[in-house]
Amino acid sequence: MIYDPTAVNYVMNTLQAASYLGVPKDLIDDLVAKRNIPFTKVGDRVVFSKAALDYWIYAKSMENLQDDLPNLGFQGRKVG
C-alpha cells in the first residue's frame, strides 16, 4: 500500500500533524490534553485524521470570520 499524505483519509501521528499545521509538536500535545483538537487514540498512540484536521481548521476560520465581519464594516442583512 502506498501512503499519500494528500489523500483525504490520511492518518498522521503527532509530529506529522504538527508539521501539517505548521505548529510546534508541544502545541499539538497541549491541544490534545485539553481535547481542543480532533484526534483518536489507537492503543496508546494518538493519531489525527487529515480530513478531521482540515474540517477543524475550516470551522475555526469561519468562527473568526464571523467575529471579524462587523469590524470590517459588514453588517449583513437581517432575516425576516
N, CA, C and O atoms as CSV, one atom per row, in Angstrom:
chain,resi,resn,atom,element,x,y,z
A,1,MET,N,N,0.840,-1.179,0.000
A,1,MET,CA,C,0.000,0.000,0.000
A,1,MET,C,C,0.887,1.245,0.000
A,1,MET,O,O,1.869,1.311,0.739
A,2,ILE,N,N,0.547,2.207,-0.811
A,2,ILE,CA,C,1.284,3.471,-0.880
A,2,ILE,C,C,0.522,4.506,-0.068
A,2,ILE,O,O,-0.684,4.680,-0.242
A,3,TYR,N,N,1.231,5.190,0.817
A,3,TYR,CA,C,0.605,6.226,1.643
A,3,TYR,C,C,0.728,7.563,0.941
A,3,TYR,O,O,1.818,7.973,0.540
A,4,ASP,N,N,-0.387,8.227,0.798
A,4,ASP,CA,C,-0.435,9.510,0.114
A,4,ASP,C,C,-0.860,10.589,1.108
A,4,ASP,O,O,-2.033,10.652,1.475
A,5,PRO,N,N,0.080,11.450,1.557
A,5,PRO,CA,C,-0.269,12.456,2.546
A,5,PRO,C,C,-1.289,13.486,2.062
A,5,PRO,O,O,-1.812,14.262,2.863
A,6,THR,N,N,-1.574,13.498,0.771
A,6,THR,CA,C,-2.590,14.427,0.269
A,6,THR,C,C,-3.976,13.794,0.248
A,6,THR,O,O,-4.965,14.477,-0.013
A,7,ALA,N,N,-4.054,12.494,0.522
A,7,ALA,CA,C,-5.334,11.790,0.497
A,7,ALA,C,C,-6.211,12.236,1.665
A,7,ALA,O,O,-5.710,12.557,2.742
A,8,VAL,N,N,-7.505,12.253,1.443
A,8,VAL,CA,C,-8.458,12.694,2.458
A,8,VAL,C,C,-8.417,11.793,3.684
A,8,VAL,O,O,-8.561,12.278,4.806
A,9,ASN,N,N,-8.225,10.502,3.495
A,9,ASN,CA,C,-8.269,9.561,4.609
A,9,ASN,C,C,-6.904,9.320,5.244
A,9,ASN,O,O,-6.734,8.356,5.990
A,10,TYR,N,N,-5.948,10.165,4.966
A,10,TYR,CA,C,-4.595,10.036,5.520
A,10,TYR,C,C,-4.628,10.226,7.032
A,10,TYR,O,O,-5.317,11.113,7.535
A,11,VAL,N,N,-3.884,9.394,7.755
A,11,VAL,CA,C,-3.805,9.463,9.212
A,11,VAL,C,C,-2.373,9.810,9.603
A,11,VAL,O,O,-1.416,9.271,9.046
A,12,MET,N,N,-2.237,10.724,10.577
A,12,MET,CA,C,-0.920,11.226,10.984
A,12,MET,C,C,-0.671,10.998,12.462
A,12,MET,O,O,-1.607,10.884,13.254
A,13,ASN,N,N,0.594,10.933,12.820
A,13,ASN,CA,C,0.957,10.938,14.228
A,13,ASN,C,C,1.097,12.397,14.679
A,13,ASN,O,O,0.870,13.316,13.893
A,14,THR,N,N,1.467,12.604,15.930
A,14,THR,CA,C,1.531,13.958,16.481
A,14,THR,C,C,2.548,14.832,15.749
A,14,THR,O,O,2.258,15.988,15.439
A,15,LEU,N,N,3.709,14.303,15.479
A,15,LEU,CA,C,4.743,15.077,14.797
A,15,LEU,C,C,4.306,15.450,13.377
A,15,LEU,O,O,4.535,16.572,12.926
A,16,GLN,N,N,3.680,14.506,12.683
A,16,GLN,CA,C,3.191,14.790,11.330
A,16,GLN,C,C,2.075,15.838,11.357
A,16,GLN,O,O,2.025,16.718,10.497
A,17,ALA,N,N,1.178,15.742,12.350
A,17,ALA,CA,C,0.091,16.718,12.460
A,17,ALA,C,C,0.657,18.105,12.739
A,17,ALA,O,O,0.184,19.095,12.180
A,18,ALA,N,N,1.662,18.180,13.595
A,18,ALA,CA,C,2.295,19.469,13.893
A,18,ALA,C,C,2.916,20.057,12.630
A,18,ALA,O,O,2.766,21.247,12.352
A,19,SER,N,N,3.605,19.226,11.877
A,19,SER,CA,C,4.217,19.677,10.625
A,19,SER,C,C,3.149,20.122,9.631
A,19,SER,O,O,3.294,21.159,8.983
A,20,TYR,N,N,2.084,19.347,9.510
A,20,TYR,CA,C,1.000,19.671,8.582
A,20,TYR,C,C,0.366,21.014,8.923
A,20,TYR,O,O,0.058,21.804,8.030
A,21,LEU,N,N,0.170,21.276,10.229
A,21,LEU,CA,C,-0.458,22.526,10.659
A,21,LEU,C,C,0.542,23.668,10.818
A,21,LEU,O,O,0.146,24.819,10.999
A,22,GLY,N,N,1.829,23.357,10.753
A,22,GLY,CA,C,2.854,24.387,10.862
A,22,GLY,C,C,3.005,24.938,12.270
A,22,GLY,O,O,3.265,26.127,12.457
A,23,VAL,N,N,2.840,24.069,13.256
A,23,VAL,CA,C,2.954,24.490,14.658
A,23,VAL,C,C,3.896,23.533,15.385
A,23,VAL,O,O,4.166,22.436,14.897
A,24,PRO,N,N,4.400,23.947,16.556
A,24,PRO,CA,C,5.270,23.041,17.318
A,24,PRO,C,C,4.517,21.814,17.836
A,24,PRO,O,O,3.317,21.881,18.104
A,25,LYS,N,N,5.231,20.695,17.975
A,25,LYS,CA,C,4.642,19.464,18.492
A,25,LYS,C,C,4.073,19.684,19.892
A,25,LYS,O,O,3.037,19.114,20.237
A,26,ASP,N,N,4.742,20.505,20.699
A,26,ASP,CA,C,4.258,20.784,22.061
A,26,ASP,C,C,2.861,21.397,22.046
A,26,ASP,O,O,2.049,21.113,22.927
A,27,LEU,N,N,2.579,22.233,21.054
A,27,LEU,CA,C,1.247,22.836,20.955
A,27,LEU,C,C,0.204,21.755,20.661
A,27,LEU,O,O,-0.885,21.775,21.235
A,28,ILE,N,N,0.527,20.823,19.781
A,28,ILE,CA,C,-0.394,19.722,19.478
A,28,ILE,C,C,-0.636,18.898,20.737
A,28,ILE,O,O,-1.778,18.552,21.041
A,29,ASP,N,N,0.426,18.582,21.467
A,29,ASP,CA,C,0.284,17.821,22.714
A,29,ASP,C,C,-0.637,18.550,23.696
A,29,ASP,O,O,-1.472,17.925,24.349
A,30,ASP,N,N,-0.484,19.865,23.796
A,30,ASP,CA,C,-1.318,20.668,24.693
A,30,ASP,C,C,-2.782,20.662,24.236
A,30,ASP,O,O,-3.687,20.531,25.060
A,31,LEU,N,N,-3.013,20.804,22.936
A,31,LEU,CA,C,-4.380,20.781,22.406
A,31,LEU,C,C,-5.043,19.428,22.641
A,31,LEU,O,O,-6.238,19.359,22.929
A,32,VAL,N,N,-4.262,18.351,22.517
A,32,VAL,CA,C,-4.794,17.004,22.783
A,32,VAL,C,C,-5.153,16.876,24.253
A,32,VAL,O,O,-6.226,16.373,24.588
A,33,ALA,N,N,-4.264,17.327,25.136
A,33,ALA,CA,C,-4.510,17.223,26.579
A,33,ALA,C,C,-5.784,17.972,26.974
A,33,ALA,O,O,-6.514,17.545,27.868
A,34,LYS,N,N,-6.040,19.091,26.297
A,34,LYS,CA,C,-7.235,19.896,26.584
A,34,LYS,C,C,-8.437,19.463,25.743
A,34,LYS,O,O,-9.528,20.018,25.870
A,35,ARG,N,N,-8.224,18.471,24.889
A,35,ARG,CA,C,-9.263,17.983,23.967
A,35,ARG,C,C,-9.818,19.101,23.083
A,35,ARG,O,O,-11.024,19.187,22.850
A,36,ASN,N,N,-8.910,19.958,22.594
A,36,ASN,CA,C,-9.296,21.083,21.736
A,36,ASN,C,C,-8.987,20.840,20.263
A,36,ASN,O,O,-9.112,21.751,19.444
A,37,ILE,N,N,-8.590,19.629,19.927
A,37,ILE,CA,C,-8.266,19.289,18.544
A,37,ILE,C,C,-8.814,17.882,18.288
A,37,ILE,O,O,-8.785,17.043,19.188
A,38,PRO,N,N,-9.308,17.612,17.087
A,38,PRO,CA,C,-9.826,16.255,16.827
A,38,PRO,C,C,-8.690,15.234,16.734
A,38,PRO,O,O,-7.732,15.418,15.984
A,39,PHE,N,N,-8.815,14.161,17.505
A,39,PHE,CA,C,-7.820,13.090,17.489
A,39,PHE,C,C,-8.496,11.784,17.880
A,39,PHE,O,O,-9.623,11.766,18.375
A,40,THR,N,N,-7.785,10.703,17.645
A,40,THR,CA,C,-8.249,9.376,18.025
A,40,THR,C,C,-7.088,8.655,18.683
A,40,THR,O,O,-5.931,8.858,18.313
A,41,LYS,N,N,-7.390,7.828,19.641
A,41,LYS,CA,C,-6.344,7.007,20.258
A,41,LYS,C,C,-6.443,5.596,19.687
A,41,LYS,O,O,-7.522,5.007,19.626
A,42,VAL,N,N,-5.308,5.074,19.277
A,42,VAL,CA,C,-5.194,3.700,18.818
A,42,VAL,C,C,-4.217,3.051,19.785
A,42,VAL,O,O,-3.001,3.192,19.652
A,43,GLY,N,N,-4.762,2.344,20.752
A,43,GLY,CA,C,-3.923,1.847,21.839
A,43,GLY,C,C,-3.438,3.045,22.642
A,43,GLY,O,O,-4.240,3.842,23.129
A,44,ASP,N,N,-2.127,3.166,22.776
A,44,ASP,CA,C,-1.538,4.306,23.478
A,44,ASP,C,C,-1.166,5.442,22.525
A,44,ASP,O,O,-0.746,6.513,22.961
A,45,ARG,N,N,-1.321,5.203,21.231
A,45,ARG,CA,C,-0.922,6.202,20.225
A,45,ARG,C,C,-2.051,7.190,19.955
A,45,ARG,O,O,-3.223,6.816,19.901
A,46,VAL,N,N,-1.681,8.447,19.788
A,46,VAL,CA,C,-2.616,9.489,19.382
A,46,VAL,C,C,-2.435,9.678,17.882
A,46,VAL,O,O,-1.315,9.873,17.408
A,47,VAL,N,N,-3.539,9.621,17.132
A,47,VAL,CA,C,-3.480,9.807,15.684
A,47,VAL,C,C,-4.500,10.856,15.256
A,47,VAL,O,O,-5.493,11.104,15.940
A,48,PHE,N,N,-4.230,11.455,14.118
A,48,PHE,CA,C,-5.047,12.537,13.598
A,48,PHE,C,C,-5.458,12.226,12.167
A,48,PHE,O,O,-4.632,11.809,11.354
A,49,SER,N,N,-6.709,12.426,11.866
A,49,SER,CA,C,-7.209,12.285,10.507
A,49,SER,C,C,-6.998,13.601,9.773
A,49,SER,O,O,-7.354,14.664,10.282
A,50,LYS,N,N,-6.420,13.533,8.582
A,50,LYS,CA,C,-6.226,14.742,7.779
A,50,LYS,C,C,-7.565,15.409,7.514
A,50,LYS,O,O,-7.677,16.631,7.604
A,51,ALA,N,N,-8.572,14.626,7.190
A,51,ALA,CA,C,-9.897,15.192,6.901
A,51,ALA,C,C,-10.464,15.909,8.125
A,51,ALA,O,O,-11.041,16.988,7.994
A,52,ALA,N,N,-10.306,15.322,9.310
A,52,ALA,CA,C,-10.812,15.953,10.530
A,52,ALA,C,C,-10.054,17.244,10.828
A,52,ALA,O,O,-10.656,18.236,11.239
A,53,LEU,N,N,-8.733,17.238,10.622
A,53,LEU,CA,C,-7.956,18.457,10.845
A,53,LEU,C,C,-8.335,19.542,9.845
A,53,LEU,O,O,-8.443,20.715,10.203
A,54,ASP,N,N,-8.535,19.147,8.590
A,54,ASP,CA,C,-8.941,20.122,7.570
A,54,ASP,C,C,-10.272,20.755,7.936
A,54,ASP,O,O,-10.427,21.971,7.823
A,55,TYR,N,N,-11.233,19.954,8.373
A,55,TYR,CA,C,-12.545,20.483,8.755
A,55,TYR,C,C,-12.423,21.362,9.997
A,55,TYR,O,O,-13.073,22.404,10.075
A,56,TRP,N,N,-11.609,20.965,10.959
A,56,TRP,CA,C,-11.416,21.735,12.188
A,56,TRP,C,C,-10.841,23.115,11.863
A,56,TRP,O,O,-11.304,24.125,12.393
A,57,ILE,N,N,-9.837,23.155,10.996
A,57,ILE,CA,C,-9.245,24.437,10.589
A,57,ILE,C,C,-10.284,25.288,9.870
A,57,ILE,O,O,-10.382,26.489,10.124
A,58,TYR,N,N,-11.066,24.675,8.971
A,58,TYR,CA,C,-12.114,25.403,8.254
A,58,TYR,C,C,-13.136,25.981,9.239
A,58,TYR,O,O,-13.504,27.150,9.131
A,59,ALA,N,N,-13.592,25.173,10.191
A,59,ALA,CA,C,-14.588,25.630,11.160
A,59,ALA,C,C,-14.029,26.768,12.009
A,59,ALA,O,O,-14.736,27.739,12.279
A,60,LYS,N,N,-12.776,26.662,12.429
A,60,LYS,CA,C,-12.148,27.728,13.226
A,60,LYS,C,C,-12.034,29.014,12.408
A,60,LYS,O,O,-12.242,30.105,12.940
A,61,SER,N,N,-11.710,28.898,11.140
A,61,SER,CA,C,-11.575,30.100,10.305
A,61,SER,C,C,-12.935,30.759,10.085
A,61,SER,O,O,-13.025,31.984,9.999
A,62,MET,N,N,-13.992,29.952,9.994
A,62,MET,CA,C,-15.336,30.516,9.844
A,62,MET,C,C,-15.771,31.243,11.120
A,62,MET,O,O,-16.418,32.288,11.043
A,63,GLU,N,N,-15.423,30.702,12.288
A,63,GLU,CA,C,-15.716,31.380,13.555
A,63,GLU,C,C,-15.033,32.737,13.588
A,63,GLU,O,O,-15.642,33.743,13.951
A,64,ASN,N,N,-13.762,32.755,13.205
A,64,ASN,CA,C,-13.007,34.009,13.212
A,64,ASN,C,C,-13.577,34.996,12.210
A,64,ASN,O,O,-13.667,36.190,12.497
A,65,LEU,N,N,-13.961,34.514,11.043
A,65,LEU,CA,C,-14.531,35.385,10.028
A,65,LEU,C,C,-15.830,36.006,10.520
A,65,LEU,O,O,-16.058,37.202,10.336
A,66,GLN,N,N,-16.682,35.200,11.146
A,66,GLN,CA,C,-17.950,35.708,11.659
A,66,GLN,C,C,-17.701,36.795,12.701
A,66,GLN,O,O,-18.425,37.790,12.741
A,67,ASP,N,N,-16.693,36.615,13.537
A,67,ASP,CA,C,-16.358,37.619,14.545
A,67,ASP,C,C,-15.771,38.870,13.909
A,67,ASP,O,O,-15.991,39.975,14.407
A,68,ASP,N,N,-15.027,38.716,12.814
A,68,ASP,CA,C,-14.326,39.844,12.189
A,68,ASP,C,C,-15.194,40.674,11.250
A,68,ASP,O,O,-14.893,41.847,11.027
A,69,LEU,N,N,-16.260,40.105,10.694
A,69,LEU,CA,C,-17.061,40.832,9.699
A,69,LEU,C,C,-17.579,42.186,10.197
A,69,LEU,O,O,-17.448,43.170,9.469
A,70,PRO,N,N,-18.157,42.287,11.394
A,70,PRO,CA,C,-18.614,43.610,11.841
A,70,PRO,C,C,-17.467,44.619,11.939
A,70,PRO,O,O,-17.665,45.803,11.665
A,71,ASN,N,N,-16.279,44.169,12.326
A,71,ASN,CA,C,-15.121,45.057,12.424
A,71,ASN,C,C,-14.652,45.530,11.055
A,71,ASN,O,O,-13.966,46.546,10.944
A,72,LEU,N,N,-15.023,44.797,10.023
A,72,LEU,CA,C,-14.648,45.167,8.654
A,72,LEU,C,C,-15.713,46.030,7.990
A,72,LEU,O,O,-15.594,46.380,6.816
A,73,GLY,N,N,-16.761,46.374,8.749
A,73,GLY,CA,C,-17.808,47.240,8.223
A,73,GLY,C,C,-18.972,46.500,7.595
A,73,GLY,O,O,-19.887,47.129,7.063
A,74,PHE,N,N,-18.956,45.154,7.647
A,74,PHE,CA,C,-20.056,44.387,7.066
A,74,PHE,C,C,-21.079,44.098,8.154
A,74,PHE,O,O,-20.776,43.423,9.137
A,75,GLN,N,N,-22.273,44.604,7.977
A,75,GLN,CA,C,-23.302,44.406,8.981
A,75,GLN,C,C,-24.250,43.278,8.602
A,75,GLN,O,O,-24.944,42.737,9.463
A,76,GLY,N,N,-24.286,42.921,7.334
A,76,GLY,CA,C,-25.174,41.850,6.890
A,76,GLY,C,C,-26.620,42.318,6.814
A,76,GLY,O,O,-26.931,43.470,7.117
A,77,ARG,N,N,-27.484,41.420,6.411
A,77,ARG,CA,C,-28.901,41.729,6.325
A,77,ARG,C,C,-29.636,40.989,7.413
A,77,ARG,O,O,-29.289,39.861,7.763
A,78,LYS,N,N,-30.632,41.619,7.935
A,78,LYS,CA,C,-31.483,40.950,8.919
A,78,LYS,C,C,-32.474,40.073,8.198
A,78,LYS,O,O,-33.050,40.472,7.185
A,79,VAL,N,N,-32.673,38.889,8.711
A,79,VAL,CA,C,-33.608,37.940,8.124
A,79,VAL,C,C,-34.943,38.119,8.783
A,79,VAL,O,O,-35.040,38.228,10.006
A,80,GLY,N,N,-35.995,38.149,7.951
A,80,GLY,CA,C,-37.359,38.195,8.490
A,80,GLY,C,C,-37.939,39.517,8.646
A,80,GLY,O,O,-39.080,39.641,9.091
